Amino acid sequence: MLHLFRSIFLSLLLYTACASAALSPVNINSSEKVYLLEHSELFISSKEIPLKEVVAKRSFRPLHKEHLNLGISKDFIYIHFILENWRAKPASKVLVLSSPLLEDITLYTEKDLTRGISKGILHIDDPNHHHTLPFHFRITQAPNSVTSYYLKIHSNYNNIDFALTLEDTERFLESDRIQQAIDLVLIGMIIALMLYSLFLSYYIRDRSYFFYSLYLMMLIWQQLTYLGLTQVFFPKQFILFDLYIDIIKLSLLIVTSALFAIHFLETKHHRPIHLGYLAIILFVSFELIFLPSEKAYSFYMLIFSGIFFIVFNLFSGIYIYRQGLKQARLFIVGFGIVSIFYLMMIFDAMGVSSLMYYFQNALVWGSTLEAFILSLAFADRYLILQKEKHAVQQQILYETQHRTALIEEEVIQKTKELNQALETKELLIHEIHHRVKNNLQIILSMIRLQNMELDDPKAREKLTDLEYRINAIAKTYTMLLNNENIEEINMESYIETLLLDISESYDYAKYRIEVDTDIHATMPIRASIYIGLIINELVTNSYKHAFPDGTGTITIELQEEARYYTLTVKDSGKGFSYNKQKSKSLGLKLIYTLVYDQLEGTMDVFTEQGTKFIIRFKL
């Protein structure tokens, strides 16, 4: 209906404007660019008519406009203009149609109204085609002559929106080269930002970056076509494929932009907005699948979908920002800027306005600016999350300190109460073990939080080693709490639990270590802590240094006979120089101190085939 109304309106305008004015010739030797539509006659038909018939019936009417915009139209456009050359030598110029989207353009002269020279997207492989952004014809006017020229223009998929100019050949080609360079630089900037977003999506595992890179990819493709770069740099097969899927590209542009907004604005926390985005995606997908791409009404439905999406997207950004999502502020600014150019482009395609004729690459400029602004939005989002994380850490620290004070107060109170009666001794000991275990877990949590904040790999490794050591101590209290006997530890269960924690802390894809145990012993809590620390140091050292290829075997044996204990830890690794490493390694120093000073035992070390420690002590 919109298309019919526009055609009737344009026809009335053309037939009533200067109907009696005679068509005046244009001097081809003019040094300035000449806008020929102001000096042309126009005829529009809904079906193709032989040019001879159009000329014979004198169907042309004066246009007197610099620029013609019919929007999406399948009408056949016939244009008539006259060139004159009163010089004594031939004159050459180029006839330029400003739009790179016209599909079928044929130039005729009055000498032959049946055969002409064809240009346009459907004639890219023609020998007369020149790789410039707008389509053009080289015209040579004979000396002392006046010649009538006719253009027939038709498009099935793209909007008819162009100016017709007569220009100097060299100046036109130079201007076109400059314009191509500007467009390529702008497209290159968007490609760089697309790759940056794709890298961030992989690096920080954020889907919004991924969908934004897809959106930029579709935008780049659409702009390559809109600016005419596709016909300059791509083969004909791709150009024709690109022509037939124009609606698909625009649909995917809306879908990828909606997916980006869903994840960036975190719409899952705002159900009506989230459902609105999903409805848009489903509706556009329905259009993409079921509506024929060659029909004009399909394109207009997509245009109305695009206008609705632009309004809904801006409303959603503003609404979610007012709900407290501060990172939406730059989203609103970035999309608000580019939406202006989208609307200009949409109105241009509908034939309502012709602003994009004067600012053809405005959308690329706007999209580049939007991409930069959204890059700042990503940084802004990171700073907001850092502040929130810091606040949470402060809250955890406060609660930890408060809880520690409460625990200490409660332990003191419990101690006073338990000391009043001998029968409460076991309850007191059990309570103390429980509190110690909780405190150790709090310490472990604080170490892990601190470890996440560090960038230095060596510092992180040292904190991780400290975490394993504290965990070895904490396991003893866990075992005590799970046993009825709170004086001694079942070493088999304790050591196997400790080994499981160590193995789970290493990458399964990198390490395939088999751990065998043969443990038959029980121990008091003090000695079990020392043994746990020793095993922790030896096993983690084996994981780190003994197996370059990530495979091997670790064997742990602990035997008890009349309170006399023998601990054996060996691996099938590459071995090492014990005396050389002993002076450097904190772990080996710790083992030496525990064996000789705390357990008052002995230790033998063998490093010929793998590494083997034999520790003997008596309790």
C-alpha positions in Angstrom: 0.0 0.0 0.0 2.9 2.4 0.9 4.6 1.5 -2.4 1.4 2.2 -4.4 0.8 5.5 -2.7 4.3 6.7 -3.3 4.2 5.7 -7.0 0.9 7.6 -7.6 2.2 10.6 -5.8 5.5 10.7 -7.8 3.6 10.2 -11.1 1.3 13.1 -10.3 4.2 15.2 -9.3 6.1 14.5 -12.5 3.2 14.9 -14.8 2.2 18.3 -13.3 5.6 19.8 -13.0 6.7 21.9 -15.9 4.7 19.7 -18.4 5.1 22.2 -21.2 8.8 23.0 -20.7 11.2 21.9 -23.5 14.2 19.8 -22.8 17.4 21.8 -23.2 20.7 20.3 -24.2 23.7 20.1 -21.8 27.1 21.3 -22.9 29.5 18.4 -22.5 32.5 20.7 -22.3 31.5 22.2 -19.0 34.4 22.2 -16.6 32.1 21.7 -13.6 30.2 18.6 -12.5 26.7 18.7 -14.1 23.7 17.2 -12.4 21.8 15.8 -15.4 18.5 15.0 -13.7 17.8 18.7 -13.5 18.1 18.7 -17.3 16.3 15.4 -18.0 13.0 13.9 -18.7 11.6 10.9 -16.8 9.1 8.1 -17.4 8.2 5.4 -14.9 6.4 2.2 -15.8 5.4 -0.8 -13.6 6.3 -3.1 -16.5 9.1 -3.1 -19.1 8.2 -1.3 -22.3 10.5 -1.2 -25.4 12.3 2.1 -25.5 11.2 2.8 -29.0 7.6 2.7 -27.9 8.3 5.1 -24.9 10.0 7.6 -27.3 7.3 7.3 -29.9 4.5 8.0 -27.5 6.5 10.9 -26.0 5.8 9.6 -22.5 8.7 11.5 -20.9 8.0 14.4 -18.5 10.6 16.9 -17.1 12.1 16.0 -13.7 14.0 19.2 -12.6 15.5 17.4 -9.6 19.1 16.9 -8.6 18.4 13.5 -7.0 15.8 10.7 -7.5 14.7 8.4 -4.6 11.9 5.9 -5.2 12.8 3.6 -2.3 12.2 -0.1 -2.8 10.6 -0.2 -6.2 10.5 -2.7 -9.1 9.4 -0.1 -11.6 11.3 0.5 -14.8 12.8 4.0 -14.9 13.4 5.6 -18.3 15.5 8.8 -18.4 16.1 11.1 -21.5 18.8 13.8 -21.7 20.6 15.6 -24.5 24.3 16.5 -24.8 25.8 18.9 -27.2 29.4 19.6 -28.3 30.0 22.6 -30.6 33.7 22.3 -30.5 35.7 21.1 -33.5 37.1 18.1 -31.7 35.6 15.2 -29.8 34.8 15.6 -26.1 35.0 12.8 -23.5 33.3 12.7 -20.1 31.9 10.1 -17.7 28.3 9.6 -16.9 28.0 8.7 -13.2 25.1 7.1 -11.3 25.9 7.8 -7.7 24.3 4.6 -6.2 26.4 1.4 -6.2 23.2 -0.7 -5.6 21.5 -0.4 -9.0 21.1 -3.8 -10.6 20.4 -3.2 -14.2 21.4 0.1 -16.1 21.4 0.3 -19.8 22.5 3.4 -21.8 21.1 4.0 -25.3 21.7 6.7 -27.9 19.2 8.0 -30.4 21.0 6.2 -33.2 20.1 2.7 -31.7 17.2 2.4 -29.3 17.4 -1.4 -29.2 21.0 -2.1 -28.3 22.8 -0.3 -25.5 25.7 -0.6 -23.0 24.7 -2.3 -19.7 26.1 -1.7 -16.3 24.9 -2.5 -12.8 25.3 -5.4 -10.3 24.0 -7.9 -12.8 26.7 -6.9 -15.3 29.8 -6.9 -13.2 31.6 -9.4 -15.5 30.9 -7.2 -18.5 34.2 -6.1 -20.3 33.0 -2.5 -20.0 32.7 -2.7 -16.2 35.2 -0.5 -14.3 36.0 -1.1 -10.7 34.7 2.1 -9.2 32.1 2.5 -6.3 29.4 4.2 -8.4 28.5 2.8 -11.9 29.6 5.0 -14.8 29.7 5.2 -18.6 32.4 6.7 -20.6 30.9 9.0 -23.2 32.6 10.5 -26.3 30.6 13.2 -28.1 31.5 13.8 -31.7 32.5 17.4 -32.7 29.7 19.8 -33.7 27.0 17.4 -32.6 23.8 17.1 -30.5 22.9 13.7 -29.2 20.0 12.3 -27.3 20.8 9.7 -24.6 18.4 7.3 -22.8 18.9 5.4 -19.6 16.8 2.4 -18.6 17.1 1.5 -14.9 15.6 -1.4 -13.0 16.2 -3.1 -9.6 14.4 -6.1 -8.0 16.2 -6.2 -4.6 17.7 -2.7 -3.9 16.2 0.7 -3.5 16.4 3.2 -6.4 18.2 6.2 -5.0 20.7 8.0 -7.2 21.9 11.2 -8.8 23.1 11.4 -12.4 26.1 13.5 -13.0 28.4 14.4 -16.0 32.0 14.6 -14.7 35.6 14.9 -15.9 37.1 11.4 -16.2 40.3 12.0 -14.3 38.8 14.0 -11.5 36.0 11.3 -11.1 38.6 8.5 -10.9 40.8 10.4 -8.4 37.7 11.2 -6.2 36.6 7.5 -6.4 40.1 6.3 -5.3 40.0 8.7 -2.3 36.5 7.6 -1.3 37.5 3.9 -1.6 40.5 4.6 0.7 38.4 6.3 3.3 35.8 3.6 3.2 38.5 0.9 3.6 40.1 2.6 6.5 36.7 2.9 8.3 35.9 -0.8 7.5 39.3 -1.7 8.7 38.8 0.0 12.0 35.5 -1.8 12.6 37.2 -5.1 11.6 39.9 -4.4 14.3 37.3 -3.7 16.9 35.5 -6.9 15.9 38.6 -9.0 16.3 39.3 -7.2 19.6 35.8 -8.1 20.8 36.2 -11.7 19.6 39.5 -12.0 21.5 38.0 -10.6 24.7 35.1 -13.1 24.4 37.6 -16.0 24.4 39.8 -14.5 27.0 37.3 -13.6 29.7 34.5 -16.0 28.6 31.9 -13.3 28.2 29.2 -14.0 25.7 28.3 -10.4 25.2 31.7 -9.8 23.6 31.1 -12.8 21.3 27.7 -11.6 20.1 29.0 -8.1 19.6 31.7 -9.4 17.3 29.1 -11.3 15.3 27.0 -8.1 15.1 30.1 -6.1 13.8 30.7 -8.9 11.3 27.2 -8.6 9.9 27.5 -4.8 9.9 30.8 -5.0 8.0 29.2 -7.3 5.4 26.2 -5.0 5.0 28.3 -1.9 4.7 30.7 -3.5 2.1 27.6 -4.0 -0.1 26.0 -0.6 0.7 29.2 1.4 -0.1 29.9 -0.6 -3.3 33.1 -2.2 -2.0 31.8 -5.7 -2.7 31.5 -5.0 -6.4 35.0 -3.6 -6.5 36.9 -6.4 -4.6 34.8 -9.5 -4.9 34.0 -11.9 -7.8 30.7 -11.9 -9.6 29.5 -15.2 -8.0 29.8 -13.7 -4.5 28.2 -10.4 -5.6 25.1 -12.1 -7.0 24.9 -14.3 -3.9 25.2 -11.2 -1.8 22.4 -9.5 -3.8 19.9 -12.3 -3.3 20.5 -12.6 0.5 20.1 -8.9 1.3 17.1 -9.5 3.6 19.0 -12.3 5.3 21.9 -10.0 6.1 19.6 -7.4 7.6 17.7 -10.0 9.6 20.9 -11.4 11.0 22.1 -7.8 11.9 19.0 -7.4 14.0 19.3 -10.9 15.6 23.0 -10.5 16.5 22.4 -7.0 17.9 19.5 -8.4 20.1 21.6 -11.3 21.4 24.4 -8.8 22.3 21.9 -6.6 24.2 20.4 -9.6 26.0 23.8 -10.6 27.5 25.3 -7.1 27.9 22.2 -5.7 29.7 21.7 -8.9 31.6 18.0 -8.9 30.6 17.4 -12.3 32.3 17.0 -10.3 35.6 14.2 -8.2 33.9 11.7 -10.7 32.5 9.5 -8.4 30.4 12.5 -6.9 28.6 14.0 -10.4 28.2 10.8 -11.8 26.6 10.6 -8.7 24.4 14.0 -9.4 22.9 13.2 -13.1 22.4 10.0 -12.1 20.7 11.9 -9.9 18.3 14.4 -12.6 17.5 11.6 -15.1 16.8 9.6 -12.7 14.7 12.6 -11.7 12.6 13.5 -15.4 12.2 10.0 -16.1 11.0 10.3 -13.4 8.4 13.7 -14.8 7.4 12.3 -18.3 6.9 8.8 -17.8 5.5 8.7 -14.5 3.6 10.0 -14.5 0.0 13.1 -12.3 -0.3 12.2 -11.0 -3.7 8.9 -9.4 -2.6 8.8 -5.7 -1.7 6.4 -6.3 1.2 8.9 -8.6 2.8 11.5 -5.8 2.8 9.0 -3.4 4.3 8.0 -5.8 7.1 11.7 -6.1 7.9 12.1 -2.3 7.9 9.2 -2.0 10.3 10.8 -4.7 12.5 14.1 -2.8 12.4 12.4 0.5 13.5 10.6 -1.3 16.3 13.9 -2.9 17.4 15.7 0.4 17.5 13.0 2.0 19.7 12.8 -1.1 21.9 16.6 -1.4 22.3 16.9 2.2 23.4 14.0 1.9 25.8 15.5 -1.3 27.3 18.9 0.3 27.8 17.3 3.3 29.6 15.0 1.2 31.7 17.7 -1.2 32.8 20.0 1.7 33.6 17.3 3.2 35.8 17.0 -0.2 37.5 20.6 0.0 38.7 22.7 -1.5 36.0 25.3 1.2 35.6 27.1 -0.4 32.7 24.1 0.3 30.5 24.9 4.1 30.4 27.5 3.9 27.6 25.4 1.2 25.8 22.6 3.9 25.6 25.1 6.5 24.2 26.7 4.2 21.7 23.5 2.6 20.3 21.7 6.0 20.4 24.3 7.5 18.1 24.3 4.6 15.6 20.5 4.3 15.7 20.2 7.8 14.2 22.1 6.6 11.1 20.1 3.4 11.0 16.9 5.4 10.9 18.4 7.7 8.2 19.2 4.6 6.2 15.7 3.1 6.7 13.9 6.2 5.7 16.2 6.5 2.7 15.3 2.9 1.7 11.6 3.7 2.1 11.9 6.8 -0.2 10.8 9.1 2.7 14.1 11.0 2.8 17.4 11.3 0.9 19.9 12.1 3.7 22.0 9.0 3.1 22.6 10.4 -0.5 24.6 13.3 1.1 26.2 11.1 3.9 26.6 7.8 2.2 29.2 6.4 4.6 27.6 8.0 7.7 26.6 4.6 9.1 30.3 3.4 9.0 31.4 6.5 10.8 28.6 6.1 13.4 29.3 2.4 13.8 33.0 3.1 14.3 32.1 5.7 17.0 29.7 3.2 18.6 32.3 0.5 18.7 34.7 2.8 20.4 32.1 3.9 22.9 31.1 0.3 23.7 34.8 -0.6 24.1 34.7 2.0 26.9 31.5 0.5 28.1 33.3 -2.9 28.5 36.0 -1.2 30.5 33.4 0.7 32.5 31.7 -2.7 33.2 35.0 -4.1 34.4 35.5 -1.3 36.8 32.0 -1.6 38.2 32.5 -5.3 38.7 35.9 -4.7 40.4 34.2 -2.2 42.9 31.5 -4.7 43.6 34.1 -7.5 44.1 36.1 -5.3 46.5 32.9 -4.5 48.5 32.1 -8.2 48.8 35.7 -9.0 49.9 35.5 -6.3 52.6 32.2 -7.8 53.8 33.7 -11.2 53.9 36.7 -9.9 55.8 34.4 -8.1 58.3 32.3 -11.2 58.8 35.4 -13.4 59.2 36.8 -11.1 61.9 33.4 -10.8 63.6 32.9 -14.6 63.4 36.4 -15.2 64.8 35.7 -12.9 67.7 32.4 -14.7 68.4 34.2 -18.1 68.1 36.9 -17.0 70.6 34.3 -15.8 73.0 32.3 -18.9 72.7 35.3 -21.2 73.1 36.3 -19.3 76.3 32.8 -19.7 77.6 32.7 -23.3 76.7 36.1 -23.8 78.3 34.9 -22.3 81.6 31.9 -24.5 81.5 33.7 -27.7 80.6 36.4 -27.1 83.3 33.6 -27.1 85.9 32.9 -30.8 85.4 35.2 -33.7 84.4 32.4 -35.5 82.5 32.3 -32.7 79.9 36.0 -33.1 78.9 35.3 -35.0 75.7 32.7 -32.4 74.6 35.2 -29.6 75.1 37.9 -31.3 73.0 35.4 -32.1 70.2 34.3 -28.4 70.2 37.8 -27.1 70.1 38.6 -29.4 67.1 35.5 -28.1 65.3 36.4 -24.5 65.9 40.0 -25.0 64.8 38.8 -26.7 61.6 36.5 -23.7 60.9 39.3 -21.2 61.5 41.6 -23.2 59.2 38.9 -23.2 56.5 38.6 -19.4 56.9 42.3 -19.0 56.6 42.2 -21.2 53.5 39.4 -19.0 52.0 41.4 -15.8 52.7 44.5 -17.3 51.0 42.5 -18.4 48.0 41.0 -14.9 47.7 44.4 -13.3 47.9 45.8 -15.8 45.4 43.1 -14.7 42.9 44.3 -11.0 43.2 48.0 -11.8 42.4 49.5 -11.6 38.9 53.0 -12.9 39.8 53.1 -16.6 39.0 55.9 -17.3 41.6 53.9 -15.5 44.4 50.8 -17.5 43.4 52.7 -20.7 43.5 54.0 -20.0 47.0 50.5 -19.2 48.2 49.2 -22.4 46.7 51.9 -24.4 48.5 50.9 -22.7 51.8 47.3 -23.6 51.0 48.2 -27.3 50.6 50.1 -27.3 53.9 47.3 -25.7 55.8 44.9 -28.1 54.2 47.0 -31.0 55.4 46.5 -29.7 59.0 42.8 -29.1 58.5 42.3 -32.7 57.3 43.3 -34.1 60.7 40.6 -32.1 62.5 38.1 -33.2 59.9 39.0 -36.8 60.6 38.8 -36.3 64.3 35.3 -34.8 64.0 34.2 -37.8 62.0 35.5 -40.4 64.4 34.3 -41.4 67.8 37.9 -41.6 69.0 39.0 -37.9 69.3 42.5 -38.8 70.5 43.9 -40.7 67.6 43.7 -40.6 63.8 43.1 -43.5 61.4 46.0 -42.8 59.1 44.7 -44.8 56.1 41.5 -42.7 55.8 43.4 -39.5 56.5 46.2 -40.0 54.0 43.9 -41.2 51.2 41.7 -38.1 51.7 44.7 -35.9 51.6 46.0 -37.5 48.4 42.6 -37.1 46.8 42.7 -33.3 47.5 46.2 -33.1 46.0 45.3 -35.0 42.9 42.2 -32.9 42.3 44.2 -29.7 42.4 46.2 -30.7 39.3 45.0 -30.7 35.7 43.6 -34.2 34.8 44.5 -33.6 31.1 48.1 -32.9 32.0 48.8 -35.4 34.8 48.0 -39.1 34.8 49.7 -40.1 38.1 48.8 -43.4 39.7 49.0 -43.3 43.5 49.3 -46.6 45.5 49.0 -46.8 49.3 49.7 -49.4 51.9 48.8 -47.9 55.3 48.2 -49.7 58.6 48.6 -47.3 61.5 46.9 -45.0 63.9 48.5 -41.9 65.4 47.9 -39.1 67.9 46.8 -35.8 66.4 50.2 -34.0 66.8 52.2 -36.7 65.0 49.5 -37.2 62.3 49.7 -33.4 61.5 53.5 -33.8 61.0 53.1 -36.9 58.8 50.4 -35.1 56.8 52.7 -32.2 56.1 55.6 -34.5 55.1 53.4 -36.5 52.7 51.9 -33.2 51.3 55.4 -31.8 50.6 56.8 -35.0 49.0 53.7 -35.8 46.8 53.3 -32.2 45.6 57.1 -32.1 44.8 56.6 -35.3 42.7 53.7 -33.8 40.8 55.6 -30.7 40.1 59.1 -32.0 39.3 59.3 -35.8 39.0 57.2 -36.4 35.8 58.1 -34.3 32.8 55.6 -36.2 30.6 52.8 -36.1 33.3 52.7 -39.9 33.9 54.1 -42.0 36.6 53.5 -43.8 39.9 53.7 -42.6 43.5 53.8 -45.2 46.3 53.1 -44.5 50.0 53.5 -47.0 52.8 53.1 -46.5 56.5 53.5 -49.4 59.0 53.2 -49.5 62.8 54.8 -52.0 65.1 54.7 -51.4 68.9 54.5 -47.6 68.4 57.4 -47.8 66.0 56.6 -46.3 62.6 58.1 -46.6 59.2 57.0 -44.2 56.4 58.1 -44.8 52.8 57.3 -42.4 50.0 58.7 -43.1 46.5 58.0 -42.2 42.9 59.0 -43.5 39.5 60.1 -40.1 38.3 63.4 -38.6 37.0 65.0 -38.2 40.4 67.0 -35.2 41.7 70.1 -34.1 43.6 69.0 -34.2 47.2 72.0 -32.3 48.7 71.8 -29.6 46.1 68.1 -29.0 46.4 68.0 -29.3 50.2 69.7 -25.9 50.7 67.2 -24.2 48.3 63.8 -25.8 48.8 61.6 -24.6 51.7 59.7 -27.9 51.4 62.8 -30.0 52.0 63.8 -27.8 54.9 60.3 -28.2 56.4 60.5 -32.0 56.0 64.0 -32.1 57.7 62.7 -30.1 60.6 59.6 -32.2 61.1 61.5 -35.5 61.0 64.5 -34.7 63.1 63.2 -31.9 65.5 59.5 -32.8 66.0 59.4 -36.6 65.5 63.0 -37.2 66.6 63.3 -39.7 63.8 65.7 -40.6 61.0 65.4 -40.3 57.2 67.1 -42.0 54.3 66.9 -40.6 50.8 67.6 -42.6 47.5 67.5 -40.9 44.1 69.1 -43.5 41.7 65.8 -44.8 40.2 63.2 -42.3 40.9 63.1 -40.8 44.4 62.5 -42.7 47.7 62.3 -41.4 51.2 62.3 -43.8 54.2 61.4 -42.1 57.5 61.5 -44.0 60.9 60.4 -42.7 64.3 58.9 -43.8 67.6 56.1 -42.3 69.6 
